[in-house]
Amino acid sequence: MIAEVGEQVTDAELVAQCWRDPDLFVIVHDRYYRDVYLYVAGRLDTQIAEDITAETFLLAFDRRDRFDPERGSLRPWLFGIATNLIARHRRKETRHYRALARLGPEPVVEGHESRVVASVAAERMQPHLAKALAALSGGERDVLLLVALGQLGYEEVAQALGIAIGTVGSRLSRARAKILALIDKETVHG
């Protein structure tokens, strides 16, 4: 059964146990929910993030017999499921970034000086960053946001998306170059 208190059960052992006793899947949920939610919330708005995260774990539960520990751990597998669900919302995501780009910065309300300065800088960059993210290909955006928001390493991103590590590096490099070029062009010519 489940390991003694204080022992960490590996992902492979956990999934095997969940296959025999589905009630144990709550451990998978508790272990990875926060990471998956934060990644999805960074990609989509927080209202949809709850739904996508819940759907991620529902699909993972339904497909737990398909988890292959030889291909990696549960975390990138769950991020892969989440990324695929996000892809279904890609058009909506792109419209969301384009809308943010059109909004421009909100007026700053009075408050603490340091918070105001940080807020002004972030608000000014938001439409430029949103426009640049909308201009990326889906693959480039997936890789960039898995690294930036999901805080996955190259190997985990490769596992999550089912691509080679070299592809992760090249997509990330292209995405960064495009983002920098678009933000520089926007801030100079804005």
Secondary structure per residue as TSV (DSSP state, phi and psi in degrees):
chain	resnum	aa	ss	phi	psi
A	1	M	-	360.0	-153.7
A	2	I	-	-70.8	151.0
A	3	A	-	-64.1	159.3
A	4	E	-	-63.6	160.5
A	5	V	T	-55.9	133.3
A	6	G	T	94.7	-19.5
A	7	E	-	-87.4	139.1
A	8	Q	-	-93.2	122.5
A	9	V	-	-84.7	135.0
A	10	T	-	-70.1	161.9
A	11	D	H	-60.1	-42.3
A	12	A	H	-62.4	-44.4
A	13	E	H	-64.6	-41.0
A	14	L	H	-62.4	-47.1
A	15	V	H	-64.3	-40.3
A	16	A	H	-61.2	-42.1
A	17	Q	H	-67.3	-37.6
A	18	C	H	-66.6	-29.4
A	19	W	H	-66.3	-38.9
A	20	R	H	-80.4	-36.7
A	21	D	-	-131.8	90.8
A	22	P	G	-56.3	-24.1
A	23	D	G	-63.1	-21.1
A	24	L	G	-75.6	-9.1
A	25	F	H	-62.1	-19.5
A	26	V	H	-58.1	-28.0
A	27	I	H	-67.2	-41.5
A	28	V	H	-60.6	-46.7
A	29	H	H	-58.4	-49.9
A	30	D	H	-64.2	-35.3
A	31	R	H	-72.3	-36.1
A	32	Y	H	-121.3	-5.1
A	33	Y	H	-56.0	-50.5
A	34	R	H	-58.3	-46.6
A	35	D	H	-61.3	-45.9
A	36	V	H	-66.2	-43.7
A	37	Y	H	-60.0	-46.9
A	38	L	H	-61.7	-39.3
A	39	Y	H	-63.4	-49.3
A	40	V	H	-65.8	-41.0
A	41	A	H	-63.4	-31.9
A	42	G	H	-72.5	-27.0
A	43	R	H	-85.8	-38.2
A	44	L	S	-127.0	175.6
A	45	D	-	-72.8	163.5
A	46	T	H	-66.4	-28.9
A	47	Q	H	-65.0	-45.5
A	48	I	H	-72.8	-30.2
A	49	A	H	-58.4	-40.6
A	50	E	H	-62.4	-44.0
A	51	D	H	-65.4	-45.7
A	52	I	H	-65.7	-40.7
A	53	T	H	-65.0	-43.9
A	54	A	H	-61.7	-43.1
A	55	E	H	-64.9	-35.2
A	56	T	H	-58.0	-48.2
A	57	F	H	-72.7	-31.3
A	58	L	H	-64.5	-46.2
A	59	L	H	-64.2	-41.1
A	60	A	H	-61.7	-41.5
A	61	F	H	-63.3	-48.2
A	62	D	H	-62.6	-30.2
A	63	R	T	-108.0	18.0
A	64	R	G	-59.3	-24.0
A	65	D	G	-73.0	-14.3
A	66	R	G	-92.0	-9.0
A	67	F	-	-65.5	128.2
A	68	D	-	-116.2	104.4
A	69	P	G	-62.8	-17.6
A	70	E	G	-68.4	-25.0
A	71	R	G	-89.4	-9.9
A	72	G	-	146.2	-168.4
A	73	S	-	-94.7	176.1
A	74	L	H	-63.9	-37.7
A	75	R	H	-56.5	-54.7
A	76	P	H	-66.8	-30.4
A	77	W	H	-62.1	-44.8
A	78	L	H	-65.9	-40.5
A	79	F	H	-64.3	-34.7
A	80	G	H	-63.8	-44.0
A	81	I	H	-61.6	-46.2
A	82	A	H	-61.2	-42.4
A	83	T	H	-63.0	-40.3
A	84	N	H	-64.7	-37.6
A	85	L	H	-68.2	-37.5
A	86	I	H	-63.8	-36.8
A	87	A	H	-58.6	-32.8
A	88	R	H	-63.7	-25.5
A	89	H	T	-102.1	13.0
A	90	R	H	-57.5	-43.5
A	91	R	H	-61.1	-42.1
A	92	K	H	-64.7	-39.9
A	93	E	H	-61.4	-45.2
A	94	T	H	-63.7	-43.5
A	95	R	H	-61.2	-38.0
A	96	H	H	-61.2	-47.2
A	97	Y	H	-65.1	-39.1
A	98	R	H	-65.0	-39.0
A	99	A	H	-64.8	-42.4
A	100	L	H	-60.8	-38.5
A	101	A	H	-64.8	-34.6
A	102	R	H	-75.9	-25.3
A	103	L	H	-66.5	-42.5
A	104	G	-	76.3	176.5
A	105	P	-	-70.6	145.8
A	106	E	-	-81.5	152.5
A	107	P	-	-63.7	144.0
A	108	V	-	-84.5	131.0
A	109	V	-	-90.9	154.9
A	110	E	S	-66.2	148.1
A	111	G	-	-179.2	-158.1
A	112	H	-	-65.5	139.9
A	113	E	H	-57.7	-47.2
A	114	S	H	-65.9	-38.5
A	115	R	H	-66.6	-37.2
A	116	V	H	-66.0	-44.8
A	117	V	H	-61.2	-46.6
A	118	A	H	-64.0	-40.8
A	119	S	H	-65.4	-42.1
A	120	V	H	-62.5	-45.2
A	121	A	H	-62.2	-44.5
A	122	A	H	-66.4	-42.6
A	123	E	H	-63.7	-38.8
A	124	R	H	-67.6	-33.6
A	125	M	H	-80.9	-25.9
A	126	Q	H	-54.7	-51.1
A	127	P	H	-64.9	-34.4
A	128	H	H	-67.8	-43.6
A	129	L	H	-66.4	-42.0
A	130	A	H	-61.8	-42.6
A	131	K	H	-65.0	-40.6
A	132	A	H	-66.5	-41.2
A	133	L	H	-63.0	-38.6
A	134	A	H	-65.8	-26.7
A	135	A	H	-81.4	-13.9
A	136	L	S	-74.4	154.2
A	137	S	-	-69.6	162.1
A	138	G	H	-58.8	-42.5
A	139	G	H	-64.6	-41.4
A	140	E	H	-65.5	-42.9
A	141	R	H	-64.4	-42.4
A	142	D	H	-58.6	-49.0
A	143	V	H	-63.4	-49.0
A	144	L	H	-58.3	-45.7
A	145	L	H	-77.2	-28.4
A	146	L	H	-65.3	-37.6
A	147	V	H	-74.1	-48.0
A	148	A	H	-74.6	-46.0
A	149	L	T	-94.6	-40.3
A	150	G	S	-81.9	-15.4
A	151	Q	-	54.2	39.9
A	152	L	-	-88.7	149.0
A	153	G	-	-81.0	171.8
A	154	Y	H	-55.9	-44.5
A	155	E	H	-64.3	-40.7
A	156	E	H	-67.2	-39.1
A	157	V	H	-63.0	-43.3
A	158	A	H	-59.1	-43.8
A	159	Q	H	-65.0	-44.3
A	160	A	H	-62.4	-38.5
A	161	L	H	-98.8	-7.6
A	162	G	T	67.8	39.5
A	163	I	-	-126.6	168.5
A	164	A	-	-73.9	152.2
A	165	I	H	-60.0	-38.0
A	166	G	H	-60.9	-36.7
A	167	T	H	-66.0	-38.7
A	168	V	H	-58.4	-49.5
A	169	G	H	-61.3	-43.4
A	170	S	H	-70.3	-40.0
A	171	R	H	-64.9	-41.1
A	172	L	H	-65.5	-41.2
A	173	S	H	-62.3	-46.8
A	174	R	H	-63.0	-42.4
A	175	A	H	-62.2	-45.6
A	176	R	H	-61.8	-43.7
A	177	A	H	-63.1	-43.5
A	178	K	H	-64.4	-44.0
A	179	I	H	-60.5	-48.7
A	180	L	H	-61.9	-43.3
A	181	A	H	-64.3	-44.3
A	182	L	H	-69.2	-39.7
A	183	I	H	-68.6	-43.2
A	184	D	H	-60.8	-44.5
A	185	K	H	-63.8	-42.9
A	186	E	H	-66.8	-42.5
A	187	T	H	-72.4	-28.9
A	188	V	H	-80.4	-46.1
A	189	H	H	-101.8	-11.3
A	190	G	-	-17.9	360.0
